[in-house]
Amino acid sequence: MSSTPHSVAVNSYNSNHAVYDQHRLSYSPKITEKFLIDLKLAKGSEGSLKTDTNKKILELASGTGKFTKLLTTYGWSDTLTVVEPSEGMIETFSKNFPHIEAKQGSSYDIPVPDQSYDVVIIAQGFHWFSDDRSLKEINRVLKPGGMFGCIWNFDAPSGAITIAPADPEVEIIYDDTHKNVKAAEVPQLVGSYFEAHPWAIATADFTYSYDVNVPQYRHGKWREALTKDKTYFRPISKENFYLFTTTIKHDDVPLYWGTRSYITKLNSEERAEYDSKLSALVDETVTENDKSIENDTVYLKKAVGTHTIVLEVNK
Ligand SMILES: C[S@@+](CC[C@H](N)C(=O)[O-])C[C@H]1O[C@@H](n2cnc3c(N)ncnc32)[C@H](O)[C@@H]1O
């Protein structure tokens, strides 16, 4: 069983942390508020959230602090601890949050005492370490009744959105409307949302062809790990999707995709080839509906999905 973080993760995030911080997407307040309610960290409704900042949160795999930023906006400071293995990520995190100490550590050895946190949150990271040893360690640091939540942004429909039949009804939020749907309807609804933005799907498919089989959200292995064994966590109790569009500069598309670990790994020749093929693909597939020009700069409308899951610790 693995006991150190995946080398591709740590090596690439050690080198690309500054670009990652600038070009990776953050998380929308809309789904974040729902996530905090599901994690029993807040009450109320959208836009009038009442957070309980006495609850202690451990954010694991905090990276440069994209999700930490939201937690601080909602009022957490002294009751928030962040843990991250990559020195590079910690370097940028410390610039972003000089008042928060990032503890160096990993899911295999979380540097905090037993039963010391109400909630563990992982943003865009659990797929790197969805194994028994990490689940046991996350279970160890949670208090009885504690909650575990994961949030991911995704760029295209994939196997990871397939919901096991035993899972609960899910909520899908399209820009401004909420819709409770049966789990079985999710893949089709997510698929049709993305189909309206063909360049987003084309660039995702092209980039995935470079993936050298490092653990990724879209492979869905994390769901298998959570469903096959209930020793450490009860079944997923809440699951939500948020589908929306954001704006990205046309010329920043290679930088956006370049934050992926398996693209960071390319040598300079391979990277130049990737960037030029990617840019050509954008121009071939982008529709007028997804394109706008302001002061001579071309902007693209990019479809994004966000997925959250919440589970209660089994202890
Ligand atoms: C895609 S980044 C996400 C960072 C940040 N949470 C965000 O939302 O931008 C994945 C993070 O997982 C971290 N990571 C990889 N393996 C880990 C492990 N076994 N334990 C804890 N963190 C790990 C990486 O160093 C990296 O910072």
Ligand as a Chemical Component Dictionary entry (heavy atoms), coordinates in Angstrom:
data_LIG
# 
_chem_comp.id                   LIG 
_chem_comp.type                 NON-POLYMER 
_chem_comp.pdbx_formal_charge   0 
_chem_comp.three_letter_code    LIG 
# 
loop_
_chem_comp_atom.comp_id 
_chem_comp_atom.atom_id 
_chem_comp_atom.alt_atom_id 
_chem_comp_atom.type_symbol 
_chem_comp_atom.charge 
_chem_comp_atom.model_Cartn_x 
_chem_comp_atom.model_Cartn_y 
_chem_comp_atom.model_Cartn_z 
_chem_comp_atom.pdbx_ordinal 
LIG C1  C1  C 0  -5.038 19.772 -8.102 1  
LIG S1  S1  S 1  -4.215 20.247 -6.636 2  
LIG C2  C2  C 0  -5.531 20.980 -5.663 3  
LIG C3  C3  C 0  -5.040 22.065 -4.752 4  
LIG C4  C4  C 0  -6.123 22.913 -4.089 5  
LIG N1  N1  N 0  -6.866 22.163 -3.115 6  
LIG C5  C5  C 0  -7.052 23.528 -5.104 7  
LIG O1  O1  O 0  -8.276 23.339 -4.987 8  
LIG O2  O2  O -1 -6.569 24.217 -6.011 9  
LIG C6  C6  C 0  -3.976 18.697 -5.834 10 
LIG C7  C7  C 0  -3.210 18.823 -4.538 11 
LIG O3  O3  O 0  -3.167 17.544 -3.884 12 
LIG C8  C8  C 0  -1.907 17.452 -3.228 13 
LIG N2  N2  N 0  -1.656 16.030 -2.896 14 
LIG C9  C9  C 0  -1.266 15.040 -3.724 15 
LIG N3  N3  N 0  -1.142 13.892 -3.037 16 
LIG C10 C10 C 0  -1.474 14.143 -1.747 17 
LIG C11 C11 C 0  -1.570 13.348 -0.566 18 
LIG N4  N4  N 0  -1.315 12.037 -0.579 19 
LIG N5  N5  N 0  -1.967 13.957 0.580  20 
LIG C12 C12 C 0  -2.275 15.268 0.599  21 
LIG N6  N6  N 0  -2.211 16.067 -0.502 22 
LIG C13 C13 C 0  -1.820 15.511 -1.656 23 
LIG C14 C14 C 0  -0.956 18.045 -4.246 24 
LIG O4  O4  O 0  0.296  18.372 -3.706 25 
LIG C15 C15 C 0  -1.768 19.247 -4.725 26 
LIG O5  O5  O 0  -1.530 20.396 -3.953 27 
# 
loop_
_chem_comp_bond.comp_id 
_chem_comp_bond.atom_id_1 
_chem_comp_bond.atom_id_2 
_chem_comp_bond.value_order 
_chem_comp_bond.pdbx_ordinal 
LIG C1  S1  SING 1  
LIG S1  C2  SING 2  
LIG S1  C6  SING 3  
LIG C2  C3  SING 4  
LIG C3  C4  SING 5  
LIG C4  N1  SING 6  
LIG C4  C5  SING 7  
LIG C5  O1  DOUB 8  
LIG C5  O2  SING 9  
LIG C6  C7  SING 10 
LIG C7  O3  SING 11 
LIG C7  C15 SING 12 
LIG O3  C8  SING 13 
LIG C8  N2  SING 14 
LIG C8  C14 SING 15 
LIG N2  C9  SING 16 
LIG N2  C13 SING 17 
LIG C9  N3  DOUB 18 
LIG N3  C10 SING 19 
LIG C10 C11 SING 20 
LIG C10 C13 DOUB 21 
LIG C11 N4  SING 22 
LIG C11 N5  DOUB 23 
LIG N5  C12 SING 24 
LIG C12 N6  DOUB 25 
LIG N6  C13 SING 26 
LIG C14 O4  SING 27 
LIG C14 C15 SING 28 
LIG C15 O5  SING 29 
# 
